[in-house]
Amino acid sequence: MTTTTEDHLEARVTALEWKRFQFPTKTPSPLEKESVIRARTHVESLGLYSANWKWVPEPYYTWELPQRAKVLGASSTQMLCKSLLLENKKVSPSTNDDKDNTNPRFVLIVLQYESELDVKKLITSIRRLRPVTNRLEESQFDFRIADPEDNDRITGYAFNSVTPFGLKESVPIVLSSAIVPHSYFWMGGGHVHLKLGMSVSDFLMLPGVMTMECSVPRTK
């Protein structure tokens, strides 16, 4: 049986993750292992050399943002980000065109913890992808957080572990424009306790990524 470049890459990534998987309180499940390897394999296949993987301790999500930033080595809490899968409830599954980024049924948003999703800004940004003469009306958009079943099917990742890499299904990916000035940011890495840091320039090499205004600073 012959081996391919993809086989060698997956074997290398598997070996790396088995060595790095030092989560102290339990043995990772096969699904957790598969998720981590899927995310890392995709990053490695794209040659995104700024990528930095870091396991965080179990109390991580009980900490305030400054303490999270410190353990990640981030210079600002503005560099801490999350990924949200949204569904446009106005798009019918029967008429959905997955390749039409100007009217997507699902979209994955990457935004800062220090910000809030601004659906109106997101809609405006997506509408602008079309010429004025062919622009969709605001009433044709109704973005909501996707159902857990859709999140599991499309991303393949559990809550608090979603990353834009290694998605099960291809969807448009939107990076909040507020992240860009920071040049580097941290996001989920495919496991609830694994974080992925990356330069903005490398992230924009991911196919399907668009930079848009879609958030406002968090006020509380």
Beta strands, then each sheet from edge to edge (+ up, - down):
strand 1: 52-55
strand 2: 81-88
strand 3: 106-112
strand 4: 115-117
strand 5: 143-145
strand 6: 173-176
strand 7: 184-191
strand 8: 194-199
strand 9: 209-212
strand 10: 215-217
sheet 1: 1+ 8- 7+
sheet 2: 5+ 2- 3+ 6+ 9+
sheet 3: 4+ 10-
end
